[in-house]
Amino acid sequence: MTQLAILLQASPGAGTFQFILLGGMILVFYMFMIRPQQKKAKQAKQFQESMQKGDKIVTIAGIHGTVNKINDDGTIMMETSPGSYLKIEKSAISIEWTQNINKAVAPTTTEKK
């Protein structure tokens, strides 16, 4: 009976170790899950605020067009072909695809003389 009582007693350092382990798990969760998501959301907001009339964009659905008008309610009038307009939300614009299409269109500045 006394041997069982001795085995059931927790060592004084076990609580501290568990607390440190829990803190480490929270830190790892923050570093790999929360922080990158916050960074991506900040980049998306900055991208949406920097859009201007005439920018070439691609929606999440893959529709290509040009920004014709930016409305105050968070929508954009996008011209898909001359005279054809779509009203879309700013959040429906794919940041990655838009940046890729604009990189492909950008003129190169390295010319040989």
N, C-alpha and C positions, 0 to 999 in steps of 0.2 A: 504494500500500500504506500509506503513512504517513497519507494522507487518511482511509482506512478506520479506522485505529487511533485517529485523533482523533475521528471520529464515534462510535465505540463507547465512548469514555470517558464516564462519568457525571459530571455536575457535582457538586461537594461539597454543594450545598444540596438536591439532589433527594431524598436520604434523609430529611432533616428535613421537607421538604414532605409526603412520603408519610406520615410518622409523624403529623404534624398532621392530615392528611386522614383517616387511619384513626381517630384519636382523636375527630375531629368526627363521623364516621359512628357510632361507638359511642355518643357522647353523644346524638345524634339518635334512635338506636334505643332507648336507655334512656328518653328523655323521651316518646316517642310510643307505645312498646309496653309496656315493663316497668312503668313507674311507674303508668300508669292501671290496669293489671291488678292491681297490688298494692293500690291504693286501693279497687278494687271488691271484692276479696277481704276486705279489712279491714271494709268496710261490711256485707258479707254475714255475716261472723262476728258483728259487733256486733248486727245485726238478729236473728240466730238466738238469741243469748244474751238478748236483751231480750223475747222472746216470753213471754206469760203466758196463763194459763187465761182463756178468754172472748174472746180476740182473734179477729177475723175474718181468715181467710187464704184465699189462692188458690194452688193448686198449679201447677206448670209445665204440667201437662196440662189446666188450666182448671177443676179441681174446686173449688167454693166450699164453705167450711165454717167451723167455729169450733173453736178449740183447747179440748179437754176435759181432756187430761192430757199433761204433758211427762215423758217417761221419761229415766232416766239414761243409757241406751245410745244417745242421739241420735235417738230416734224420738218421734213425737207421735201421740196418739190424737185424731183429728179427727172431729167430729160433723158429718155432711153434712145430715142431717135428724133430727128428734127420734127418738132410739132407734137410729139408724144410725151406726156408727162405722167409721173407717178408720185403720189404723196406717200412718203414712208417715214417711219420713226428713225431718229438718229441711232437708236440702239440696234436697228436692223442692218447696220453697215458693218461689214466684216473688216476689221482693222488689218489683219494679216493679208488678205487678198488685195485690199486697196493699196497697202504699202508695196506689195509685190508688183502690182500693175503700174504704179507710179514709178517704181525703180526701173522697170523695163522701158518706159516711155521717156524717162529723163535723158537729156542729151549728154554725151560724154564730153569731158573737158580736156581730155588728153589727146591732143592732135600733134602729129609730127610735122615739123617744118623742113 
